[in-house]
Amino acid sequence: MIIRWLGESCFLIQVSNGRRVLLDPLNLTISKISSLTPSIITLSHNYLNIAKSSMPILRNCNTVNTLGIYKFYDILVTGYQGYHDNLYGVKRGENIIYSTEIEGIKLCHLGHIGHNLSTDLISTLSDIDILFIPIGGHFTINSSQALDLIDIIKPKYIIPMYYRNSNCTKFLDSPKDFFINSKKITIIDKDYIDTNTLDSSSCLNTLIIKDNSNYINTI
């Protein structure tokens, strides 16, 4: 399985059987999403109503933007209640947290989470292999909050997302503090990870991969 970062909180999962799962493509246009030919899309929130507008265009794609348990092919997707702020969504609305099981690997994408998780939800999100977590602050949790949450969830691998870099100049924090305070860091000198190269016995290993927001222009 290949995991490719397409910028902000968007990741393209390329499964060995050829299917593609697109996580949180809120930074992409409908035409770009379509060009990636995903079989499944998950959306943490209805930013600019992209979820509704994409439905008639991507007729052969399963779009998930609500809570619940879904199974497409041999891929299990579960959406849990979350919020875009620490006021139960009063300020920025709801945010869906997704657990996705693909090829025996359990992924957890926190979307644009803006608060600490409840004890019950943390218990539910146990045995996470790869955690996608925002660290840029302002619109989501910040580096310090992310590190605290990581210590509680204890995933095998962490992929930080939605932070300021050369391709994302939004009002987000630099990842410097997060990187300095991470327990273990592995720098991947490319924009994707092959999960076959990961050690299943690892714990709390932060993977830094390149933001390739321009990947879509190459296909």
C-alpha positions in Angstrom: 0.0 0.0 0.0 1.3 3.4 -1.0 0.4 6.5 1.0 1.0 9.8 -0.8 0.5 13.3 0.7 -1.3 15.7 -1.6 -1.0 18.7 0.8 -2.9 20.0 3.8 -4.9 17.1 5.2 -5.3 15.2 1.9 -3.8 11.8 1.3 -4.1 9.3 -1.6 -4.0 5.7 -0.6 -3.1 3.3 -3.4 -4.0 -0.2 -2.5 -2.2 -3.2 -4.0 -5.3 -4.4 -5.9 -5.4 -1.0 -7.8 -8.1 0.7 -5.8 -7.6 4.2 -4.5 -8.8 5.8 -1.3 -8.7 9.6 -1.1 -8.7 11.0 2.4 -10.0 14.6 3.0 -9.4 16.2 -0.4 -10.7 19.6 0.8 -7.9 21.4 -0.9 -8.6 19.9 -4.3 -11.0 21.0 -7.1 -13.7 18.5 -8.3 -11.8 18.0 -11.6 -8.6 17.2 -9.8 -10.4 14.8 -7.5 -11.9 13.1 -10.5 -8.5 12.8 -12.2 -7.3 10.7 -9.3 -10.0 8.1 -10.0 -10.7 7.2 -6.4 -12.9 4.3 -5.4 -13.6 5.8 -2.0 -13.4 9.4 -0.6 -13.7 10.4 3.0 -14.4 14.0 4.0 -14.0 15.3 7.5 -16.4 18.3 7.0 -18.3 19.9 4.2 -15.9 22.7 3.4 -17.4 24.8 0.6 -20.0 22.0 0.3 -17.4 19.9 -1.7 -19.1 16.7 -0.5 -22.4 17.6 -2.0 -21.0 19.0 -5.2 -18.8 16.0 -5.9 -21.5 13.4 -5.6 -23.1 13.8 -9.1 -19.7 14.0 -10.8 -18.0 11.0 -9.2 -20.8 8.6 -9.7 -18.6 5.5 -9.5 -17.0 6.6 -6.3 -18.2 6.0 -2.7 -18.1 9.3 -0.9 -18.3 9.2 2.9 -19.1 12.4 4.8 -21.3 11.1 7.7 -20.8 9.1 10.9 -21.2 5.3 10.8 -19.6 2.1 9.6 -19.2 1.4 5.9 -17.6 -1.4 4.0 -16.6 -1.0 0.4 -15.0 -4.0 -1.3 -12.6 -5.2 1.4 -12.1 -1.8 3.0 -13.7 -0.9 6.3 -14.4 2.8 7.0 -15.8 4.1 10.4 -16.7 7.7 11.0 -16.7 9.1 14.6 -18.0 12.3 16.0 -15.6 15.2 16.4 -15.5 18.9 16.2 -13.5 21.6 14.3 -13.1 23.5 17.6 -13.2 23.0 21.3 -16.7 24.4 21.7 -18.6 21.3 20.3 -18.7 22.8 16.9 -20.2 26.2 17.8 -17.4 28.1 16.2 -16.4 26.0 13.2 -18.8 23.1 13.0 -18.4 19.3 13.1 -15.4 17.2 12.1 -15.5 13.5 11.4 -12.7 11.3 12.5 -12.1 8.3 10.3 -10.7 4.9 11.1 -10.0 3.0 7.9 -8.8 -0.6 7.7 -7.0 -1.5 4.5 -4.9 -4.7 3.9 -4.7 -5.4 7.6 -3.4 -1.9 8.4 -5.5 0.4 10.6 -5.3 4.1 9.7 -6.8 6.9 11.7 -7.3 10.3 10.1 -8.3 13.0 12.6 -9.3 15.5 9.9 -9.4 19.1 11.2 -9.8 18.1 14.8 -9.9 21.1 17.2 -10.2 19.5 20.6 -8.9 16.7 22.9 -10.6 13.3 22.4 -12.9 11.7 25.0 -11.7 8.7 27.0 -14.3 6.5 25.3 -13.2 7.6 21.8 -9.5 7.1 22.6 -10.3 3.6 23.9 -12.2 2.9 20.6 -9.2 4.2 18.5 -6.8 1.6 20.0 -4.2 -0.3 18.0 -3.7 2.4 15.4 -0.9 1.6 12.9 -0.8 5.0 11.3 -2.2 8.3 12.7 -2.7 11.3 10.5 -2.8 14.3 12.8 -3.0 18.1 12.2 -0.4 20.2 14.0 -0.7 23.7 12.5 -3.0 25.2 15.2 -5.4 28.2 14.6 -8.0 26.1 12.8 -7.1 22.8 14.4 -5.1 21.5 17.4 -1.5 22.8 17.7 1.8 21.0 18.0 1.6 20.8 21.8 -1.9 19.4 21.8 -1.0 17.0 19.0 1.9 15.6 21.0 -0.2 15.1 24.1 -2.8 13.2 22.0 -0.2 11.1 20.4 1.1 10.0 23.8 -2.4 8.9 24.8 -3.3 7.1 21.5 0.2 5.6 21.1 0.1 4.7 17.4 2.9 2.9 15.7 3.5 5.7 13.2 2.5 9.3 13.1 2.1 11.4 9.9 1.8 15.1 10.8 -0.3 17.2 8.4 -2.0 20.6 7.9 1.0 22.8 8.9 2.8 25.6 7.2 5.3 24.7 4.6 6.4 25.8 1.1 3.2 24.6 -0.5 0.9 25.7 2.3 1.1 29.3 3.3 -2.1 29.6 5.2 -2.2 31.0 8.8 -0.7 27.8 10.2 2.2 27.2 12.6 5.5 25.9 11.5 6.2 22.2 12.4 9.4 23.1 14.1 8.2 22.6 17.7 6.5 19.4 16.8 9.6 17.9 15.2 11.8 19.0 18.0 9.6 17.4 20.7 8.7 14.2 18.8 10.1 11.0 20.4 11.4 9.5 17.1 11.6 10.9 13.6 12.1 9.2 10.3 12.6 11.5 7.3 11.2 10.1 4.0 12.9 11.9 1.1 9.9 11.5 -1.1 6.2 12.3 -1.2 5.0 8.8 -0.4 5.5 5.9 1.9 5.3 2.2 1.0 3.8 0.5 4.0 5.7 -2.7 3.1 8.9 -0.9 4.3 7.5 -0.1 7.8 8.4 -2.1 10.9 5.2 -3.5 12.5 6.9 -3.4 15.9 7.5 0.3 15.8 5.9 2.7 18.2 5.5 6.5 18.2 7.7 7.0 15.1 6.9 10.2 13.3 7.2 10.0 9.5 8.1 13.2 7.7 7.1 13.0 4.0 7.1 15.7 1.3 4.0 17.7 0.6 3.4 17.1 -3.1 0.4 19.3 -3.8 1.4 19.2 -7.5 1.2 15.5 -7.9 -2.1 15.7 -9.7 -0.5 17.8 -12.5 1.8 14.9 -13.3 -0.9 12.2 -14.0 
